[in-house]
């Protein structure tokens, strides 16, 4: 069995764009966006796009002066642990892209345009990575999280130190309003 060539699966022939616009869609495995030398590179901290996950690309390519404009949407499912209880959570990274491909790109601003093919791999990979959550991924459970050990569970009215008084006197006025409900 041969591995699909990601350069082919995410490449669009320039001739299809012509002098106008061309709409293009593809669904490729996330493994097509990772270099061969780094198998799990669609990862930010503990959040990853699993290698077998499909990445959906739906873009419009348009001829512009000096190159091509590519605009549309990229979506991929991600998996990562809850920051409180470490239960595995699933989510979706959805990025709106608007990029320029040119024969002589400015580094970090444009992508390289081959005279015959538009290679979307670098753009799609970057878009997915930028949409992965890098901060705490909260568990969708109501407070308190049911997967936390008992010693870590606190009631919503308690401060982290076990006292029911406000931790900061500047918040006291808001605590009074909350108690009026």
C-alpha positions, 0 to 999 in steps of 0.5 A, spaced: 500 500 500 502 506 498 501 513 502 497 518 498 502 524 496 499 530 500 502 534 494 497 531 490 491 531 494 491 538 496 494 541 489 490 545 485 492 546 477 492 553 476 489 552 469 483 551 472 482 558 475 484 561 468 482 568 468 477 568 473 475 564 479 474 557 481 471 553 487 475 547 490 473 542 495 477 536 498 477 532 504 484 529 506 486 525 512 490 530 517 496 525 516 497 529 509 498 535 513 504 532 517 511 532 514 514 525 514 519 526 519 514 528 524 508 524 525 504 528 530 505 535 528 498 537 528 498 538 536 499 544 540 500 542 547 495 536 549 490 538 544 491 534 537 488 533 530 488 525 530 492 523 524 486 519 521 481 525 522 479 528 516 480 535 514 475 539 510 477 544 505 472 549 501 476 554 498 475 559 492 481 561 488 481 567 484 486 570 479 489 577 482 495 581 479 501 577 481 498 571 483 492 568 486 488 569 492 485 563 496 479 564 500 474 560 504 474 555 510 478 549 513 475 545 518 478 539 522 476 535 529 481 535 535 481 531 541 484 534 548 484 533 555 479 537 560 484 542 564 480 540 570 479 532 570 483 530 564 477 526 561 478 526 553 474 532 550 472 533 542 472 539 539 472 542 532 477 547 529 474 551 524 478 557 520 476 562 515 482 563 510 484 569 506 491 568 503 495 570 497 500 565 493 505 568 488 511 566 485 516 570 489 512 570 496 514 575 502 516 570 508 510 570 513 505 574 508 504 570 502 505 562 500 509 560 494 505 559 487 508 554 482 506 556 475 502 549 474 500 547 481 497 551 487 500 547 493 495 548 499 498 544 504 502 549 508 496 554 508 491 548 511 496 546 516 497 553 518 490 554 519 488 548 523 494 549 528 492 556 529 485 554 531 487 549 536 485 551 543 492 553 546 489 555 553 485 551 558 480 546 555 474 547 560 470 540 561 462 541 559 460 539 565 456 543 570 459 545 576 462 541 580 465 537 574 463 530 576 470 527 574 474 531 579 476 527 586 472 529 592 478 533 595 478 538 589 470 539 589 468 545 592 461 548 592 460 554 587 459 559 594 465 557 597 472 560 596 478 556 594 480 557 601 473 554 604 471 560 607 464 563 605 466 570 605 468 574 599 476 573 597 477 580 595 473 585 598 472 589 592 467 583 589 463 584 596 458 588 592 457 583 586 456 578 592 450 581 595 447 582 588 448 575 587 445 573 593 439 577 592 437 572 586 
